[in-house]
Amino acid sequence: MNQRTCAACDCELDQQSIKVKLGDKTVEVCCEERATALGEAEAARNSVANEK
Ligand SMILES: [Zn+2]
């Protein structure tokens, strides 16, 4: 399994992939827009967890 896919939209990744750190794991996406969206989703999840 050496074919990497975008964590946001499942498209194939080439050298242009962008790494996004989500907590203690790193995922790769195809464009900066997706990276930002993923980062914001993770931040929202963290703030919800903190409200408990
Ligand atoms: Zn993508």
mmCIF file of the protein (N, C-alpha, C, O) and its ligand, coordinates in Angstrom:
data_MODEL
# 
_entry.id   MODEL 
# 
loop_
_entity.id 
_entity.type 
_entity.pdbx_number_of_molecules 
1 polymer     1 
2 non-polymer 1 
# 
_entity_poly.entity_id                      1 
_entity_poly.type                           'polypeptide(L)' 
_entity_poly.nstd_linkage                   no 
_entity_poly.nstd_monomer                   no 
_entity_poly.pdbx_seq_one_letter_code       MNQRTCAACDCELDQQSIKVKLGDKTVEVCCEERATALGEAEAARNSVANEK 
_entity_poly.pdbx_seq_one_letter_code_can   MNQRTCAACDCELDQQSIKVKLGDKTVEVCCEERATALGEAEAARNSVANEK 
_entity_poly.pdbx_strand_id                 A 
# 
loop_
_entity_poly_seq.entity_id 
_entity_poly_seq.num 
_entity_poly_seq.mon_id 
_entity_poly_seq.hetero 
1 1  MET n 
1 2  ASN n 
1 3  GLN n 
1 4  ARG n 
1 5  THR n 
1 6  CYS n 
1 7  ALA n 
1 8  ALA n 
1 9  CYS n 
1 10 ASP n 
1 11 CYS n 
1 12 GLU n 
1 13 LEU n 
1 14 ASP n 
1 15 GLN n 
1 16 GLN n 
1 17 SER n 
1 18 ILE n 
1 19 LYS n 
1 20 VAL n 
1 21 LYS n 
1 22 LEU n 
1 23 GLY n 
1 24 ASP n 
1 25 LYS n 
1 26 THR n 
1 27 VAL n 
1 28 GLU n 
1 29 VAL n 
1 30 CYS n 
1 31 CYS n 
1 32 GLU n 
1 33 GLU n 
1 34 ARG n 
1 35 ALA n 
1 36 THR n 
1 37 ALA n 
1 38 LEU n 
1 39 GLY n 
1 40 GLU n 
1 41 ALA n 
1 42 GLU n 
1 43 ALA n 
1 44 ALA n 
1 45 ARG n 
1 46 ASN n 
1 47 SER n 
1 48 VAL n 
1 49 ALA n 
1 50 ASN n 
1 51 GLU n 
1 52 LYS n 
# 
loop_
_struct_asym.id 
_struct_asym.entity_id 
A 1 
B 2 
# 
loop_
_chem_comp.id 
_chem_comp.type 
_chem_comp.mon_nstd_flag 
ALA 'L-peptide linking' y 
ARG 'L-peptide linking' y 
ASN 'L-peptide linking' y 
ASP 'L-peptide linking' y 
CYS 'L-peptide linking' y 
GLN 'L-peptide linking' y 
GLU 'L-peptide linking' y 
GLY 'peptide linking'   y 
ILE 'L-peptide linking' y 
LEU 'L-peptide linking' y 
LYS 'L-peptide linking' y 
MET 'L-peptide linking' y 
SER 'L-peptide linking' y 
THR 'L-peptide linking' y 
VAL 'L-peptide linking' y 
ZN  non-polymer         . 
# 
_pdbx_entity_nonpoly.entity_id   2 
_pdbx_entity_nonpoly.name        ? 
_pdbx_entity_nonpoly.comp_id     ZN 
# 
_pdbx_nonpoly_scheme.asym_id         B 
_pdbx_nonpoly_scheme.entity_id       2 
_pdbx_nonpoly_scheme.mon_id          ZN 
_pdbx_nonpoly_scheme.ndb_seq_num     1 
_pdbx_nonpoly_scheme.pdb_seq_num     101 
_pdbx_nonpoly_scheme.auth_seq_num    101 
_pdbx_nonpoly_scheme.pdb_mon_id      ZN 
_pdbx_nonpoly_scheme.auth_mon_id     ZN 
_pdbx_nonpoly_scheme.pdb_strand_id   A 
_pdbx_nonpoly_scheme.pdb_ins_code    . 
# 
loop_
_atom_site.group_PDB 
_atom_site.id 
_atom_site.type_symbol 
_atom_site.label_atom_id 
_atom_site.label_alt_id 
_atom_site.label_comp_id 
_atom_site.label_asym_id 
_atom_site.label_entity_id 
_atom_site.label_seq_id 
_atom_site.pdbx_PDB_ins_code 
_atom_site.Cartn_x 
_atom_site.Cartn_y 
_atom_site.Cartn_z 
_atom_site.occupancy 
_atom_site.B_iso_or_equiv 
_atom_site.pdbx_formal_charge 
_atom_site.auth_seq_id 
_atom_site.auth_comp_id 
_atom_site.auth_asym_id 
_atom_site.auth_atom_id 
_atom_site.pdbx_PDB_model_num 
ATOM   1   N  N  . MET A 1 1  ? 0.837   -1.205 0.000  1.00 0.00 ? 1   MET A N  1 
ATOM   2   C  CA . MET A 1 1  ? 0.000   0.000  0.000  1.00 0.00 ? 1   MET A CA 1 
ATOM   3   C  C  . MET A 1 1  ? 0.870   1.252  0.000  1.00 0.00 ? 1   MET A C  1 
ATOM   4   O  O  . MET A 1 1  ? 1.052   1.882  1.042  1.00 0.00 ? 1   MET A O  1 
ATOM   5   N  N  . ASN A 1 2  ? 1.397   1.609  -1.141 1.00 0.00 ? 2   ASN A N  1 
ATOM   6   C  CA . ASN A 1 2  ? 2.246   2.798  -1.182 1.00 0.00 ? 2   ASN A CA 1 
ATOM   7   C  C  . ASN A 1 2  ? 1.559   3.979  -1.860 1.00 0.00 ? 2   ASN A C  1 
ATOM   8   O  O  . ASN A 1 2  ? 2.180   5.009  -2.123 1.00 0.00 ? 2   ASN A O  1 
ATOM   9   N  N  . GLN A 1 3  ? 0.275   3.812  -2.135 1.00 0.00 ? 3   GLN A N  1 
ATOM   10  C  CA . GLN A 1 3  ? -0.453  4.932  -2.726 1.00 0.00 ? 3   GLN A CA 1 
ATOM   11  C  C  . GLN A 1 3  ? -1.130  5.731  -1.624 1.00 0.00 ? 3   GLN A C  1 
ATOM   12  O  O  . GLN A 1 3  ? -1.949  5.208  -0.868 1.00 0.00 ? 3   GLN A O  1 
ATOM   13  N  N  . ARG A 1 4  ? -0.776  6.992  -1.549 1.00 0.00 ? 4   ARG A N  1 
ATOM   14  C  CA . ARG A 1 4  ? -1.328  7.830  -0.485 1.00 0.00 ? 4   ARG A CA 1 
ATOM   15  C  C  . ARG A 1 4  ? -2.531  8.586  -1.006 1.00 0.00 ? 4   ARG A C  1 
ATOM   16  O  O  . ARG A 1 4  ? -2.564  9.011  -2.161 1.00 0.00 ? 4   ARG A O  1 
ATOM   17  N  N  . THR A 1 5  ? -3.507  8.747  -0.154 1.00 0.00 ? 5   THR A N  1 
ATOM   18  C  CA . THR A 1 5  ? -4.692  9.493  -0.557 1.00 0.00 ? 5   THR A CA 1 
ATOM   19  C  C  . THR A 1 5  ? -4.953  10.633 0.413  1.00 0.00 ? 5   THR A C  1 
ATOM   20  O  O  . THR A 1 5  ? -4.527  10.609 1.568  1.00 0.00 ? 5   THR A O  1 
ATOM   21  N  N  . CYS A 1 6  ? -5.655  11.615 -0.084 1.00 0.00 ? 6   CYS A N  1 
ATOM   22  C  CA . CYS A 1 6  ? -5.995  12.791 0.689  1.00 0.00 ? 6   CYS A CA 1 
ATOM   23  C  C  . CYS A 1 6  ? -6.915  12.409 1.847  1.00 0.00 ? 6   CYS A C  1 
ATOM   24  O  O  . CYS A 1 6  ? -7.876  11.665 1.653  1.00 0.00 ? 6   CYS A O  1 
ATOM   25  N  N  . ALA A 1 7  ? -6.630  12.911 3.043  1.00 0.00 ? 7   ALA A N  1 
ATOM   26  C  CA . ALA A 1 7  ? -7.437  12.589 4.222  1.00 0.00 ? 7   ALA A CA 1 
ATOM   27  C  C  . ALA A 1 7  ? -8.780  13.315 4.190  1.00 0.00 ? 7   ALA A C  1 
ATOM   28  O  O  . ALA A 1 7  ? -9.715  12.940 4.897  1.00 0.00 ? 7   ALA A O  1 
ATOM   29  N  N  . ALA A 1 8  ? -8.862  14.349 3.370  1.00 0.00 ? 8   ALA A N  1 
ATOM   30  C  CA . ALA A 1 8  ? -10.086 15.147 3.339  1.00 0.00 ? 8   ALA A CA 1 
ATOM   31  C  C  . ALA A 1 8  ? -11.047 14.695 2.245  1.00 0.00 ? 8   ALA A C  1 
ATOM   32  O  O  . ALA A 1 8  ? -12.257 14.658 2.468  1.00 0.00 ? 8   ALA A O  1 
ATOM   33  N  N  . CYS A 1 9  ? -10.538 14.354 1.083  1.00 0.00 ? 9   CYS A N  1 
ATOM   34  C  CA . CYS A 1 9  ? -11.448 14.050 -0.027 1.00 0.00 ? 9   CYS A CA 1 
ATOM   35  C  C  . CYS A 1 9  ? -11.087 12.765 -0.767 1.00 0.00 ? 9   CYS A C  1 
ATOM   36  O  O  . CYS A 1 9  ? -11.709 12.446 -1.781 1.00 0.00 ? 9   CYS A O  1 
ATOM   37  N  N  . ASP A 1 10 ? -10.088 12.018 -0.277 1.00 0.00 ? 10  ASP A N  1 
ATOM   38  C  CA . ASP A 1 10 ? -9.782  10.689 -0.824 1.00 0.00 ? 10  ASP A CA 1 
ATOM   39  C  C  . ASP A 1 10 ? -9.195  10.694 -2.236 1.00 0.00 ? 10  ASP A C  1 
ATOM   40  O  O  . ASP A 1 10 ? -9.124  9.642  -2.871 1.00 0.00 ? 10  ASP A O  1 
ATOM   41  N  N  . CYS A 1 11 ? -8.779  11.839 -2.731 1.00 0.00 ? 11  CYS A N  1 
ATOM   42  C  CA . CYS A 1 11 ? -8.135  11.855 -4.032 1.00 0.00 ? 11  CYS A CA 1 
ATOM   43  C  C  . CYS A 1 11 ? -6.684  11.380 -3.881 1.00 0.00 ? 11  CYS A C  1 
ATOM   44  O  O  . CYS A 1 11 ? -6.157  11.336 -2.770 1.00 0.00 ? 11  CYS A O  1 
ATOM   45  N  N  . GLU A 1 12 ? -6.052  11.033 -4.980 1.00 0.00 ? 12  GLU A N  1 
ATOM   46  C  CA . GLU A 1 12 ? -4.675  10.571 -4.912 1.00 0.00 ? 12  GLU A CA 1 
ATOM   47  C  C  . GLU A 1 12 ? -3.722  11.727 -4.647 1.00 0.00 ? 12  GLU A C  1 
ATOM   48  O  O  . GLU A 1 12 ? -3.918  12.842 -5.129 1.00 0.00 ? 12  GLU A O  1 
ATOM   49  N  N  . LEU A 1 13 ? -2.676  11.428 -3.860 1.00 0.00 ? 13  LEU A N  1 
ATOM   50  C  CA . LEU A 1 13 ? -1.685  12.462 -3.554 1.00 0.00 ? 13  LEU A CA 1 
ATOM   51  C  C  . LEU A 1 13 ? -0.400  12.214 -4.333 1.00 0.00 ? 13  LEU A C  1 
ATOM   52  O  O  . LEU A 1 13 ? -0.001  11.067 -4.538 1.00 0.00 ? 13  LEU A O  1 
ATOM   53  N  N  . ASP A 1 14 ? 0.233   13.274 -4.759 1.00 0.00 ? 14  ASP A N  1 
ATOM   54  C  CA . ASP A 1 14 ? 1.571   13.159 -5.331 1.00 0.00 ? 14  ASP A CA 1 
ATOM   55  C  C  . ASP A 1 14 ? 2.534   13.967 -4.465 1.00 0.00 ? 14  ASP A C  1 
ATOM   56  O  O  . ASP A 1 14 ? 2.335   14.072 -3.255 1.00 0.00 ? 14  ASP A O  1 
ATOM   57  N  N  . GLN A 1 15 ? 3.563   14.531 -5.065 1.00 0.00 ? 15  GLN A N  1 
ATOM   58  C  CA . GLN A 1 15 ? 4.551   15.270 -4.278 1.00 0.00 ? 15  GLN A CA 1 
ATOM   59  C  C  . GLN A 1 15 ? 3.971   16.534 -3.659 1.00 0.00 ? 15  GLN A C  1 
ATOM   60  O  O  . GLN A 1 15 ? 4.594   17.142 -2.788 1.00 0.00 ? 15  GLN A O  1 
ATOM   61  N  N  . GLN A 1 16 ? 2.794   16.928 -4.098 1.00 0.00 ? 16  GLN A N  1 
ATOM   62  C  CA . GLN A 1 16 ? 2.239   18.191 -3.631 1.00 0.00 ? 16  GLN A CA 1 
ATOM   63  C  C  . GLN A 1 16 ? 1.419   18.056 -2.354 1.00 0.00 ? 16  GLN A C  1 
ATOM   64  O  O  . GLN A 1 16 ? 0.744   19.004 -1.952 1.00 0.00 ? 16  GLN A O  1 
ATOM   65  N  N  . SER A 1 17 ? 1.468   16.920 -1.727 1.00 0.00 ? 17  SER A N  1 
ATOM   66  C  CA . SER A 1 17 ? 0.640   16.727 -0.539 1.00 0.00 ? 17  SER A CA 1 
ATOM   67  C  C  . SER A 1 17 ? 1.071   17.653 0.589  1.00 0.00 ? 17  SER A C  1 
ATOM   68  O  O  . SER A 1 17 ? 2.239   18.029 0.692  1.00 0.00 ? 17  SER A O  1 
ATOM   69  N  N  . ILE A 1 18 ? 0.121   18.011 1.423  1.00 0.00 ? 18  ILE A N  1 
ATOM   70  C  CA . ILE A 1 18 ? 0.383   18.879 2.566  1.00 0.00 ? 18  ILE A CA 1 
ATOM   71  C  C  . ILE A 1 18 ? 0.138   18.088 3.836  1.00 0.00 ? 18  ILE A C  1 
ATOM   72  O  O  . ILE A 1 18 ? -0.907  17.457 3.992  1.00 0.00 ? 18  ILE A O  1 
ATOM   73  N  N  . LYS A 1 19 ? 1.096   18.121 4.738  1.00 0.00 ? 19  LYS A N  1 
ATOM   74  C  CA . LYS A 1 19 ? 0.943   17.386 5.989  1.00 0.00 ? 19  LYS A CA 1 
ATOM   75  C  C  . LYS A 1 19 ? 0.220   18.253 7.015  1.00 0.00 ? 19  LYS A C  1 
ATOM   76  O  O  . LYS A 1 19 ? 0.526   19.433 7.187  1.00 0.00 ? 19  LYS A O  1 
ATOM   77  N  N  . VAL A 1 20 ? -0.746  17.634 7.689  1.00 0.00 ? 20  VAL A N  1 
ATOM   78  C  CA . VAL A 1 20 ? -1.483  18.337 8.732  1.00 0.00 ? 20  VAL A CA 1 
ATOM   79  C  C  . VAL A 1 20 ? -1.366  17.556 10.021 1.00 0.00 ? 20  VAL A C  1 
ATOM   80  O  O  . VAL A 1 20 ? -1.630  16.354 10.055 1.00 0.00 ? 20  VAL A O  1 
ATOM   81  N  N  . LYS A 1 21 ? -0.971  18.234 11.075 1.00 0.00 ? 21  LYS A N  1 
ATOM   82  C  CA . LYS A 1 21 ? -0.855  17.551 12.348 1.00 0.00 ? 21  LYS A CA 1 
ATOM   83  C  C  . LYS A 1 21 ? -2.172  17.642 13.096 1.00 0.00 ? 21  LYS A C  1 
ATOM   84  O  O  . LYS A 1 21 ? -2.676  18.731 13.370 1.00 0.00 ? 21  LYS A O  1 
ATOM   85  N  N  . LEU A 1 22 ? -2.723  16.469 13.425 1.00 0.00 ? 22  LEU A N  1 
ATOM   86  C  CA . LEU A 1 22 ? -3.974  16.423 14.188 1.00 0.00 ? 22  LEU A CA 1 
ATOM   87  C  C  . LEU A 1 22 ? -3.690  15.716 15.503 1.00 0.00 ? 22  LEU A C  1 
ATOM   88  O  O  . LEU A 1 22 ? -3.622  14.488 15.555 1.00 0.00 ? 22  LEU A O  1 
ATOM   89  N  N  . GLY A 1 23 ? -3.527  16.485 16.546 1.00 0.00 ? 23  GLY A N  1 
ATOM   90  C  CA . GLY A 1 23 ? -3.192  15.876 17.822 1.00 0.00 ? 23  GLY A CA 1 
ATOM   91  C  C  . GLY A 1 23 ? -1.855  15.162 17.721 1.00 0.00 ? 23  GLY A C  1 
ATOM   92  O  O  . GLY A 1 23 ? -0.833  15.795 17.454 1.00 0.00 ? 23  GLY A O  1 
ATOM   93  N  N  . ASP A 1 24 ? -1.851  13.851 17.931 1.00 0.00 ? 24  ASP A N  1 
ATOM   94  C  CA . ASP A 1 24 ? -0.586  13.107 17.916 1.00 0.00 ? 24  ASP A CA 1 
ATOM   95  C  C  . ASP A 1 24 ? -0.381  12.359 16.616 1.00 0.00 ? 24  ASP A C  1 
ATOM   96  O  O  . ASP A 1 24 ? 0.550   11.561 16.509 1.00 0.00 ? 24  ASP A O  1 
ATOM   97  N  N  . LYS A 1 25 ? -1.238  12.598 15.609 1.00 0.00 ? 25  LYS A N  1 
ATOM   98  C  CA . LYS A 1 25 ? -1.024  11.940 14.324 1.00 0.00 ? 25  LYS A CA 1 
ATOM   99  C  C  . LYS A 1 25 ? -0.951  12.952 13.202 1.00 0.00 ? 25  LYS A C  1 
ATOM   100 O  O  . LYS A 1 25 ? -1.430  14.079 13.330 1.00 0.00 ? 25  LYS A O  1 
ATOM   101 N  N  . THR A 1 26 ? -0.347  12.540 12.101 1.00 0.00 ? 26  THR A N  1 
ATOM   102 C  CA . THR A 1 26 ? -0.201  13.419 10.958 1.00 0.00 ? 26  THR A CA 1 
ATOM   103 C  C  . THR A 1 26 ? -0.916  12.817 9.761  1.00 0.00 ? 26  THR A C  1 
ATOM   104 O  O  . THR A 1 26 ? -0.737  11.641 9.445  1.00 0.00 ? 26  THR A O  1 
ATOM   105 N  N  . VAL A 1 27 ? -1.721  13.622 9.103  1.00 0.00 ? 27  VAL A N  1 
ATOM   106 C  CA . VAL A 1 27 ? -2.407  13.166 7.902  1.00 0.00 ? 27  VAL A CA 1 
ATOM   107 C  C  . VAL A 1 27 ? -1.957  14.030 6.729  1.00 0.00 ? 27  VAL A C  1 
ATOM   108 O  O  . VAL A 1 27 ? -1.370  15.096 6.916  1.00 0.00 ? 27  VAL A O  1 
ATOM   109 N  N  . GLU A 1 28 ? -2.239  13.558 5.525  1.00 0.00 ? 28  GLU A N  1 
ATOM   110 C  CA . GLU A 1 28 ? -1.838  14.310 4.339  1.00 0.00 ? 28  GLU A CA 1 
ATOM   111 C  C  . GLU A 1 28 ? -3.060  14.645 3.501  1.00 0.00 ? 28  GLU A C  1 
ATOM   112 O  O  . GLU A 1 28 ? -3.959  13.822 3.329  1.00 0.00 ? 28  GLU A O  1 
ATOM   113 N  N  . VAL A 1 29 ? -3.078  15.851 2.989  1.00 0.00 ? 29  VAL A N  1 
ATOM   114 C  CA . VAL A 1 29 ? -4.189  16.287 2.156  1.00 0.00 ? 29  VAL A CA 1 
ATOM   115 C  C  . VAL A 1 29 ? -3.656  16.887 0.861  1.00 0.00 ? 29  VAL A C  1 
ATOM   116 O  O  . VAL A 1 29 ? -2.451  17.096 0.715  1.00 0.00 ? 29  VAL A O  1 
ATOM   117 N  N  . CYS A 1 30 ? -4.566  17.167 -0.084 1.00 0.00 ? 30  CYS A N  1 
ATOM   118 C  CA . CYS A 1 30 ? -4.146  17.561 -1.427 1.00 0.00 ? 30  CYS A CA 1 
ATOM   119 C  C  . CYS A 1 30 ? -3.969  19.067 -1.566 1.00 0.00 ? 30  CYS A C  1 
ATOM   120 O  O  . CYS A 1 30 ? -3.255  19.513 -2.464 1.00 0.00 ? 30  CYS A O  1 
ATOM   121 N  N  . CYS A 1 31 ? -4.588  19.851 -0.716 1.00 0.00 ? 31  CYS A N  1 
ATOM   122 C  CA . CYS A 1 31 ? -4.441  21.295 -0.875 1.00 0.00 ? 31  CYS A CA 1 
ATOM   123 C  C  . CYS A 1 31 ? -4.587  22.010 0.466  1.00 0.00 ? 31  CYS A C  1 
ATOM   124 O  O  . CYS A 1 31 ? -5.095  21.443 1.433  1.00 0.00 ? 31  CYS A O  1 
ATOM   125 N  N  . GLU A 1 32 ? -4.141  23.241 0.509  1.00 0.00 ? 32  GLU A N  1 
ATOM   126 C  CA . GLU A 1 32 ? -4.099  23.989 1.754  1.00 0.00 ? 32  GLU A CA 1 
ATOM   127 C  C  . GLU A 1 32 ? -5.493  24.234 2.318  1.00 0.00 ? 32  GLU A C  1 
ATOM   128 O  O  . GLU A 1 32 ? -5.690  24.292 3.532  1.00 0.00 ? 32  GLU A O  1 
ATOM   129 N  N  . GLU A 1 33 ? -6.452  24.375 1.410  1.00 0.00 ? 33  GLU A N  1 
ATOM   130 C  CA . GLU A 1 33 ? -7.831  24.597 1.851  1.00 0.00 ? 33  GLU A CA 1 
ATOM   131 C  C  . GLU A 1 33 ? -8.309  23.442 2.729  1.00 0.00 ? 33  GLU A C  1 
ATOM   132 O  O  . GLU A 1 33 ? -8.909  23.647 3.784  1.00 0.00 ? 33  GLU A O  1 
ATOM   133 N  N  . ARG A 1 34 ? -8.026  22.226 2.267  1.00 0.00 ? 34  ARG A N  1 
ATOM   134 C  CA . ARG A 1 34 ? -8.418  21.035 3.032  1.00 0.00 ? 34  ARG A CA 1 
ATOM   135 C  C  . ARG A 1 34 ? -7.664  20.981 4.354  1.00 0.00 ? 34  ARG A C  1 
ATOM   136 O  O  . ARG A 1 34 ? -8.222  20.612 5.387  1.00 0.00 ? 34  ARG A O  1 
ATOM   137 N  N  . ALA A 1 35 ? -6.405  21.349 4.309  1.00 0.00 ? 35  ALA A N  1 
ATOM   138 C  CA . ALA A 1 35 ? -5.586  21.324 5.522  1.00 0.00 ? 35  ALA A CA 1 
ATOM   139 C  C  . ALA A 1 35 ? -6.178  22.253 6.568  1.00 0.00 ? 35  ALA A C  1 
ATOM   140 O  O  . ALA A 1 35 ? -6.267  21.900 7.744  1.00 0.00 ? 35  ALA A O  1 
ATOM   141 N  N  . THR A 1 36 ? -6.579  23.435 6.139  1.00 0.00 ? 36  THR A N  1 
ATOM   142 C  CA . THR A 1 36 ? -7.173  24.403 7.062  1.00 0.00 ? 36  THR A CA 1 
ATOM   143 C  C  . THR A 1 36 ? -8.483  23.882 7.613  1.00 0.00 ? 36  THR A C  1 
ATOM   144 O  O  . THR A 1 36 ? -8.755  24.003 8.807  1.00 0.00 ? 36  THR A O  1 
ATOM   145 N  N  . ALA A 1 37 ? -9.302  23.299 6.737  1.00 0.00 ? 37  ALA A N  1 
ATOM   146 C  CA . ALA A 1 37 ? -10.594 22.766 7.164  1.00 0.00 ? 37  ALA A CA 1 
ATOM   147 C  C  . ALA A 1 37 ? -10.403 21.664 8.194  1.00 0.00 ? 37  ALA A C  1 
ATOM   148 O  O  . ALA A 1 37 ? -11.108 21.620 9.202  1.00 0.00 ? 37  ALA A O  1 
ATOM   149 N  N  . LEU A 1 38 ? -9.458  20.783 7.943  1.00 0.00 ? 38  LEU A N  1 
ATOM   150 C  CA . LEU A 1 38 ? -9.187  19.689 8.875  1.00 0.00 ? 38  LEU A CA 1 
ATOM   151 C  C  . LEU A 1 38 ? -8.698  20.234 10.216 1.00 0.00 ? 38  LEU A C  1 
ATOM   152 O  O  . LEU A 1 38 ? -9.119  19.768 11.275 1.00 0.00 ? 38  LEU A O  1 
ATOM   153 N  N  . GLY A 1 39 ? -7.820  21.208 10.163 1.00 0.00 ? 39  GLY A N  1 
ATOM   154 C  CA . GLY A 1 39 ? -7.278  21.795 11.379 1.00 0.00 ? 39  GLY A CA 1 
ATOM   155 C  C  . GLY A 1 39 ? -8.367  22.446 12.208 1.00 0.00 ? 39  GLY A C  1 
ATOM   156 O  O  . GLY A 1 39 ? -8.370  22.344 13.434 1.00 0.00 ? 39  GLY A O  1 
ATOM   157 N  N  . GLU A 1 40 ? -9.295  23.119 11.533 1.00 0.00 ? 40  GLU A N  1 
ATOM   158 C  CA . GLU A 1 40 ? -10.387 23.779 12.248 1.00 0.00 ? 40  GLU A CA 1 
ATOM   159 C  C  . GLU A 1 40 ? -11.340 22.765 12.849 1.00 0.00 ? 40  GLU A C  1 
ATOM   160 O  O  . GLU A 1 40 ? -11.855 22.963 13.949 1.00 0.00 ? 40  GLU A O  1 
ATOM   161 N  N  . ALA A 1 41 ? -11.571 21.685 12.132 1.00 0.00 ? 41  ALA A N  1 
ATOM   162 C  CA . ALA A 1 41 ? -12.448 20.635 12.647 1.00 0.00 ? 41  ALA A CA 1 
ATOM   163 C  C  . ALA A 1 41 ? -11.853 20.043 13.912 1.00 0.00 ? 41  ALA A C  1 
ATOM   164 O  O  . ALA A 1 41 ? -12.562 19.803 14.889 1.00 0.00 ? 41  ALA A O  1 
ATOM   165 N  N  . GLU A 1 42 ? -10.540 19.807 13.887 1.00 0.00 ? 42  GLU A N  1 
ATOM   166 C  CA . GLU A 1 42 ? -9.871  19.229 15.050 1.00 0.00 ? 42  GLU A CA 1 
ATOM   167 C  C  . GLU A 1 42 ? -9.919  20.209 16.220 1.00 0.00 ? 42  GLU A C  1 
ATOM   168 O  O  . GLU A 1 42 ? -10.152 19.802 17.358 1.00 0.00 ? 42  GLU A O  1 
ATOM   169 N  N  . ALA A 1 43 ? -9.705  21.475 15.954 1.00 0.00 ? 43  ALA A N  1 
ATOM   170 C  CA . ALA A 1 43 ? -9.732  22.483 17.009 1.00 0.00 ? 43  ALA A CA 1 
ATOM   171 C  C  . ALA A 1 43 ? -11.120 22.547 17.639 1.00 0.00 ? 43  ALA A C  1 
ATOM   172 O  O  . ALA A 1 43 ? -11.245 22.675 18.856 1.00 0.00 ? 43  ALA A O  1 
ATOM   173 N  N  . ALA A 1 44 ? -12.152 22.459 16.819 1.00 0.00 ? 44  ALA A N  1 
ATOM   174 C  CA . ALA A 1 44 ? -13.521 22.498 17.328 1.00 0.00 ? 44  ALA A CA 1 
ATOM   175 C  C  . ALA A 1 44 ? -13.782 21.299 18.225 1.00 0.00 ? 44  ALA A C  1 
ATOM   176 O  O  . ALA A 1 44 ? -14.401 21.416 19.283 1.00 0.00 ? 44  ALA A O  1 
ATOM   177 N  N  . ARG A 1 45 ? -13.294 20.130 17.779 1.00 0.00 ? 45  ARG A N  1 
ATOM   178 C  CA . ARG A 1 45 ? -13.486 18.919 18.562 1.00 0.00 ? 45  ARG A CA 1 
ATOM   179 C  C  . ARG A 1 45 ? -12.807 19.056 19.928 1.00 0.00 ? 45  ARG A C  1 
ATOM   180 O  O  . ARG A 1 45 ? -13.367 18.659 20.950 1.00 0.00 ? 45  ARG A O  1 
ATOM   181 N  N  . ASN A 1 46 ? -11.606 19.618 19.935 1.00 0.00 ? 46  ASN A N  1 
ATOM   182 C  CA . ASN A 1 46 ? -10.871 19.776 21.181 1.00 0.00 ? 46  ASN A CA 1 
ATOM   183 C  C  . ASN A 1 46 ? -11.592 20.715 22.130 1.00 0.00 ? 46  ASN A C  1 
ATOM   184 O  O  . ASN A 1 46 ? -11.649 20.450 23.331 1.00 0.00 ? 46  ASN A O  1 
ATOM   185 N  N  . SER A 1 47 ? -12.151 21.822 21.611 1.00 0.00 ? 47  SER A N  1 
ATOM   186 C  CA . SER A 1 47 ? -12.803 22.779 22.486 1.00 0.00 ? 47  SER A CA 1 
ATOM   187 C  C  . SER A 1 47 ? -14.080 22.184 23.067 1.00 0.00 ? 47  SER A C  1 
ATOM   188 O  O  . SER A 1 47 ? -14.435 22.479 24.208 1.00 0.00 ? 47  SER A O  1 
ATOM   189 N  N  . VAL A 1 48 ? -14.775 21.350 22.294 1.00 0.00 ? 48  VAL A N  1 
ATOM   190 C  CA . VAL A 1 48 ? -15.967 20.683 22.809 1.00 0.00 ? 48  VAL A CA 1 
ATOM   191 C  C  . VAL A 1 48 ? -15.590 19.743 23.940 1.00 0.00 ? 48  VAL A C  1 
ATOM   192 O  O  . VAL A 1 48 ? -16.269 19.685 24.965 1.00 0.00 ? 48  VAL A O  1 
ATOM   193 N  N  . ALA A 1 49 ? -14.498 19.005 23.746 1.00 0.00 ? 49  ALA A N  1 
ATOM   194 C  CA . ALA A 1 49 ? -14.050 18.053 24.754 1.00 0.00 ? 49  ALA A CA 1 
ATOM   195 C  C  . ALA A 1 49 ? -13.675 18.782 26.047 1.00 0.00 ? 49  ALA A C  1 
ATOM   196 O  O  . ALA A 1 49 ? -13.902 18.283 27.149 1.00 0.00 ? 49  ALA A O  1 
ATOM   197 N  N  . ASN A 1 50 ? -13.099 19.970 25.885 1.00 0.00 ? 50  ASN A N  1 
ATOM   198 C  CA . ASN A 1 50 ? -12.651 20.711 27.055 1.00 0.00 ? 50  ASN A CA 1 
ATOM   199 C  C  . ASN A 1 50 ? -13.815 21.273 27.872 1.00 0.00 ? 50  ASN A C  1 
ATOM   200 O  O  . ASN A 1 50 ? -13.647 21.608 29.044 1.00 0.00 ? 50  ASN A O  1 
ATOM   201 N  N  . GLU A 1 51 ? -14.979 21.374 27.261 1.00 0.00 ? 51  GLU A N  1 
ATOM   202 C  CA . GLU A 1 51 ? -16.107 21.961 27.980 1.00 0.00 ? 51  GLU A CA 1 
ATOM   203 C  C  . GLU A 1 51 ? -16.761 20.996 28.947 1.00 0.00 ? 51  GLU A C  1 
ATOM   204 O  O  . GLU A 1 51 ? -17.604 21.391 29.752 1.00 0.00 ? 51  GLU A O  1 
ATOM   205 N  N  . LYS A 1 52 ? -16.380 19.746 28.873 1.00 0.00 ? 52  LYS A N  1 
ATOM   206 C  CA . LYS A 1 52 ? -17.003 18.752 29.746 1.00 0.00 ? 52  LYS A CA 1 
ATOM   207 C  C  . LYS A 1 52 ? -16.717 19.027 31.222 1.00 0.00 ? 52  LYS A C  1 
ATOM   208 O  O  . LYS A 1 52 ? -17.171 18.280 32.089 1.00 0.00 ? 52  LYS A O  1 
HETATM 209 ZN ZN . ZN  B 2 .  ? -8.066  16.134 -1.347 1.00 0.00 2 101 ZN  A ZN 1 
# 
